[in-house]
Amino acid sequence: MKLALKMPSLSVPRHWIIPNWQQEFTVRRLLMLSVGILACLGVTIVGSASMSIASADYNNPFYFFIRHLVYMLLAVTTATVAANLPLSFWDRWWPIILLISFVLLVVVLTPLGRTVNGSARWIAFGGLTIQPSEVGKFAVVLYMSHYLVRRQDQIRSGLKGVLPAAAIVGGTIGLFMGEPDFGASLVLMVALFGMLFLAGAPLKHFAILLVAGVSGAVGLAFSAEYRVKRLMSFWNAWDDAYGTDYQLSQSLIAFGRGDWFGVGLGHSVQKLFYLPEAHTDFVFAIYAEEFGLLGVLVLLLAFYGLIQAGVRIGSNAMKQGMLKEAYLAYGMIFLMLMQTIINISVCMGLFPTKGLTLPFISYGGSSLIMVFLMFGILLRIDTETSQAKTGVSA
């Protein structure tokens, strides 16, 4: 008698072997991966770009590198706290945050403000310095995310819905220009225009606001002699290469030396006192010199992942009816996007010189901590959006 033995099936579900990347590679992971890549590249290039000036000024080639690591630790801690704070915290405390930002912006214009290169943008606090404009940009975007929800019907019906916010926005930009900080003013204005557009402001009214904003920006650009010189030098980077065009011409030389694959980490020549602000405003030029076009593409791809993830987080929040959270996500992403575009454009000679850092990359405590704070809030928005979608309470 033959026994028919039935062997157990060895087949396994297909997704065990070939994972479904649309499910596995979530928006959250894309955001964290992009920020992680940018942060690592930032630590690497700041350490390389700052060694010469740190050795000359402080007799310690790792002076700025160590401080950047400390700032990075504070920034990551800030992001971790923000990612675990319920969004109701920001609903409750945004008026206080906005008030604090105004106080800091006023204090920086007093003798307590620290003036560097003709601009009073920093407040010395112990061994650290605070840049109030970084706090101010976030505070106004936080305020506008609440304002757009409260006045949504009025904003969609006419300009009267926008006018009450003009005092806050105009006052903030006025304080920015008092420092002066034209770059921060431009970044904030573009971010707010983007938020208004997504809030459903009528196109004709939006066009009026856009024309008014552009006119104001042009007026501010030509209101000071040094800004006019920057605009003129922008048109031709080589007509005064040792004068008003010095920074831009040295930055372009760095790009030229980088070629396809770069000169190698630590082998930049432009960081040897040729290019000013090599570890802050013009760190992207040093990065391009040492890592070449291939490295630049990797950096741009990481920024694209960051923006893509942030936009999708805002879109997901809007689908769940979480308008405040959606507007806040969009506003923060607009801030990062515009600051990235302007900084890179300045280094490549596509935009007049502005004192703006490259998010997640440049040396600077205030800017680094604030972008990581926004990163943490984006993670929290994604968390609470997922909870709202699945019906799980926070």
C-alpha positions in Angstrom: 0.0 0.0 0.0 1.4 3.3 -1.1 1.1 6.3 1.2 0.6 9.6 -0.6 2.5 12.1 1.4 1.5 15.7 0.8 4.4 18.0 1.1 3.8 21.3 2.7 3.8 24.2 0.3 7.0 26.2 0.2 5.5 29.1 -1.6 5.6 32.5 0.2 3.8 35.7 -0.5 5.4 37.6 -3.4 5.9 40.7 -1.3 8.1 38.8 1.1 10.7 38.4 -1.6 10.1 41.5 -3.6 9.0 44.3 -1.2 6.5 46.8 -2.2 8.6 49.9 -2.2 5.6 52.2 -2.4 4.5 50.9 1.0 8.0 50.4 2.6 9.7 53.6 1.5 7.3 56.0 3.1 7.3 59.8 3.1 8.7 59.7 6.6 11.7 57.6 5.6 12.3 59.8 2.5 12.3 62.9 4.7 14.7 61.3 7.3 17.0 59.9 4.6 17.2 63.3 2.8 18.0 65.2 6.0 20.5 62.6 7.2 22.4 62.8 3.9 22.4 66.6 4.0 23.5 66.7 7.6 26.4 64.3 7.0 27.5 66.2 3.9 27.3 69.5 5.9 29.5 68.2 8.8 32.0 66.9 6.2 32.3 70.0 4.1 32.2 72.5 7.1 35.1 70.6 8.6 37.1 70.8 5.4 36.2 74.4 4.4 36.9 75.9 7.9 40.2 74.4 8.7 42.4 77.1 7.3 40.6 80.1 8.8 40.2 78.3 12.1 43.9 77.6 12.2 44.8 81.2 11.4 42.3 82.9 13.7 42.1 80.4 16.7 45.2 78.3 16.3 43.0 75.2 16.1 42.0 73.8 12.7 39.0 72.0 14.3 37.6 75.0 16.0 34.6 75.5 13.7 34.2 71.8 13.1 33.8 71.1 16.9 31.4 73.9 17.3 29.4 72.7 14.3 29.2 69.2 15.9 27.9 70.8 19.1 25.3 72.8 17.1 24.4 69.6 15.3 23.8 67.8 18.6 21.6 70.7 19.8 19.8 70.7 16.4 19.1 66.9 16.5 17.9 67.2 20.1 15.6 70.0 19.0 14.2 68.0 16.2 13.6 65.0 18.5 11.7 67.1 21.0 9.6 68.8 18.2 8.8 65.4 16.7 7.4 64.2 20.0 5.5 67.4 20.9 1.8 67.3 20.0 0.8 70.0 17.4 -1.6 71.4 20.0 1.5 72.8 21.7 2.1 75.2 18.7 -1.6 76.0 18.7 -1.3 77.2 22.3 2.0 78.9 22.2 2.3 80.6 18.7 1.4 84.1 20.1 4.2 83.9 22.6 6.6 82.6 20.0 5.6 85.5 17.7 6.1 88.0 20.5 9.5 86.6 21.4 10.6 86.8 17.8 9.5 90.5 17.7 11.4 91.2 20.9 14.6 89.6 19.6 14.3 91.5 16.3 14.0 94.8 18.2 16.9 93.9 20.6 19.2 93.1 17.7 18.9 96.7 16.5 20.0 98.1 19.9 23.6 98.2 21.1 23.1 94.7 22.4 23.1 93.5 18.7 26.4 92.3 17.3 27.4 93.9 14.0 29.4 91.9 11.4 30.2 93.3 7.9 27.9 96.3 8.5 24.8 94.2 9.5 23.5 93.8 13.0 22.0 90.3 12.7 23.2 88.6 15.9 22.7 88.7 19.6 25.6 87.4 21.8 24.2 85.1 24.5 27.0 83.6 26.6 29.2 81.6 24.3 26.5 81.4 21.6 25.0 83.8 19.2 21.4 84.0 18.2 20.2 85.2 14.8 16.7 86.6 15.4 15.7 86.6 11.7 15.8 82.8 11.7 13.4 82.7 14.6 11.3 85.5 13.0 10.8 83.6 9.7 9.5 80.5 11.4 7.3 82.5 13.8 5.6 84.4 11.0 5.0 81.2 9.0 3.5 79.6 12.2 1.3 82.7 12.7 0.1 82.6 9.0 -0.8 78.9 9.2 -3.3 79.8 11.9 -4.4 83.0 10.3 -5.2 81.4 6.9 -7.5 78.9 8.6 -9.3 81.6 10.7 -9.8 83.9 7.7 -10.1 81.4 4.9 -13.4 82.6 3.6 -12.3 86.2 3.7 -9.0 85.5 1.9 -10.8 83.7 -0.9 -13.3 86.5 -1.3 -11.1 89.6 -1.5 -8.1 91.5 -0.3 -9.7 92.5 3.0 -8.9 89.1 4.3 -5.2 89.7 3.8 -5.0 93.2 5.2 -5.1 92.3 9.0 -2.0 90.1 8.5 -0.2 93.0 6.8 0.8 94.6 10.0 2.5 91.5 11.4 4.2 90.6 8.1 5.1 94.2 7.2 6.4 94.8 10.8 8.6 91.7 10.6 10.0 92.6 7.2 10.6 96.2 8.4 12.7 94.8 11.3 14.6 92.5 8.9 15.5 95.5 6.7 16.6 97.5 9.8 19.4 95.0 10.4 19.6 95.0 7.2 18.7 91.5 6.0 17.3 91.7 2.5 17.8 88.0 1.9 15.6 86.9 4.9 12.9 89.4 3.8 12.9 87.9 0.3 12.7 84.3 1.5 9.8 85.2 3.9 7.8 87.1 1.3 8.0 84.2 -1.2 7.0 81.7 1.4 4.0 83.7 2.4 3.0 84.2 -1.2 3.1 80.5 -1.7 1.0 79.9 1.4 -1.6 82.5 0.2 -1.8 80.8 -3.2 -2.4 77.4 -1.7 -5.0 78.9 0.7 -7.1 79.8 -2.4 -6.5 83.5 -2.7 -8.2 84.6 -6.0 -5.7 84.9 -8.9 -6.4 88.5 -9.6 -5.9 89.4 -5.9 -2.9 87.2 -5.7 -1.5 89.0 -8.8 -2.0 92.4 -7.1 -0.2 91.2 -4.0 2.6 89.7 -6.1 3.1 92.9 -8.0 3.1 94.9 -4.8 5.6 92.5 -3.3 7.9 92.5 -6.3 7.7 96.3 -6.4 8.6 96.6 -2.8 11.5 94.2 -3.2 12.8 96.2 -6.2 12.4 99.4 -4.2 14.3 97.9 -1.2 17.0 96.6 -3.5 17.7 100.0 -4.9 17.3 101.8 -1.5 20.9 101.3 -0.5 24.1 102.0 -2.4 25.8 98.7 -1.4 22.8 96.7 -2.7 23.0 98.6 -6.1 26.7 97.7 -6.3 25.8 94.0 -5.7 23.2 94.2 -8.4 25.6 95.7 -10.8 28.4 93.3 -10.1 26.0 90.4 -10.6 25.6 91.3 -14.3 29.4 90.8 -14.9 31.4 88.9 -12.4 34.7 89.7 -14.0 34.7 93.5 -14.6 36.0 94.1 -11.1 37.3 90.7 -10.0 39.4 92.2 -7.1 36.7 94.7 -6.0 33.0 94.4 -5.8 33.0 91.1 -7.8 35.6 89.4 -5.6 33.4 86.9 -3.8 31.5 85.9 -6.9 34.6 85.5 -9.1 36.3 83.4 -6.5 33.2 81.2 -6.2 33.1 80.7 -9.9 36.7 79.7 -9.9 35.9 77.1 -7.3 33.2 75.6 -9.5 35.6 75.6 -12.5 38.2 73.7 -10.5 35.7 71.1 -9.3 35.1 69.8 -12.9 33.3 66.4 -13.0 34.6 64.6 -9.9 36.2 67.4 -7.8 39.7 67.9 -6.5 39.1 65.6 -3.5 38.0 66.2 0.1 40.4 68.6 1.8 42.1 69.7 -1.4 40.3 72.9 -2.1 42.4 75.9 -3.0 39.7 78.5 -2.8 39.2 77.9 1.0 42.8 79.0 1.6 41.7 82.6 2.2 40.7 83.2 -1.4 36.9 82.8 -1.0 35.5 84.7 2.0 32.8 83.0 4.1 33.9 79.6 2.8 32.3 77.7 5.6 29.0 79.7 5.8 27.4 81.6 2.8 29.7 80.1 0.1 30.2 76.6 1.5 28.4 75.2 -1.6 31.2 76.6 -3.8 33.8 74.7 -1.7 31.7 71.6 -1.9 31.5 71.9 -5.7 35.3 72.3 -5.9 36.0 69.3 -3.7 33.3 66.9 -4.9 32.7 68.1 -8.5 29.5 67.9 -10.6 28.8 64.4 -9.4 28.8 65.5 -5.7 26.6 68.5 -6.6 24.1 66.2 -8.2 24.0 64.0 -5.0 23.4 67.1 -2.9 20.7 68.4 -5.2 19.0 65.0 -5.2 18.9 65.0 -1.4 17.3 68.5 -1.4 14.8 67.3 -3.9 13.9 64.4 -1.6 13.5 66.8 1.3 11.2 69.1 -0.7 9.2 66.2 -2.2 8.7 64.6 1.2 7.6 68.0 2.8 5.1 68.7 0.0 3.6 65.2 0.3 3.3 65.6 4.1 1.4 68.9 3.5 -0.8 67.3 0.9 -1.6 64.3 3.1 -2.5 66.7 6.0 -4.8 68.7 3.7 -6.6 65.5 2.5 -7.4 64.8 6.2 -8.8 68.2 6.7 -5.9 69.4 8.8 -5.5 72.8 7.2 -3.4 74.5 9.8 -0.9 71.6 9.7 -0.9 71.6 5.9 -0.3 75.3 5.6 2.5 75.1 8.2 4.2 72.2 6.4 4.0 74.1 3.1 5.3 77.3 4.7 8.3 75.6 6.3 9.1 73.8 3.0 8.9 77.1 1.1 11.3 78.7 3.5 13.8 75.8 3.0 13.3 75.7 -0.7 13.7 79.4 -1.3 16.8 79.7 1.0 18.4 76.7 -0.9 17.6 78.2 -4.3 19.0 81.6 -3.4 22.1 80.3 -1.7 23.0 78.0 -4.6 22.1 80.7 -7.2 24.4 83.2 -5.4 27.3 80.8 -5.4 26.8 80.1 -9.2 26.4 83.7 -10.1 22.7 83.4 -11.0 21.6 85.8 -8.2 23.1 88.8 -6.5 25.1 88.1 -3.3 23.0 87.6 -0.2 23.9 86.6 3.3 22.0 83.4 3.4 23.2 80.0 4.6 22.5 76.7 2.9 20.0 74.7 5.0 21.5 71.7 6.8 24.9 72.4 5.2 26.4 75.8 6.3 28.0 76.5 9.6 25.8 78.5 11.9 24.0 77.6 15.1 20.7 79.5 14.7 20.0 78.5 11.1 20.9 74.8 11.8 18.7 74.6 14.9 15.8 76.2 13.2 15.8 74.0 10.1 16.0 70.9 12.3 13.1 72.3 14.4 11.1 72.6 11.2 12.2 69.1 10.3 10.9 67.8 13.6 7.6 69.5 13.2 7.2 68.0 9.7 7.7 64.5 11.3 5.1 65.3 13.9 2.6 66.5 11.2 3.2 63.2 9.4 2.6 61.3 12.6 -0.7 63.0 13.5 -1.9 62.8 9.9 -1.3 59.1 10.0 -3.2 58.9 13.3 -6.1 60.8 11.9 -6.2 58.6 8.8 -6.3 55.4 10.9 -8.5 56.8 13.6 -5.8 56.4 16.4 -5.8 59.2 19.0 -2.6 61.0 19.6 
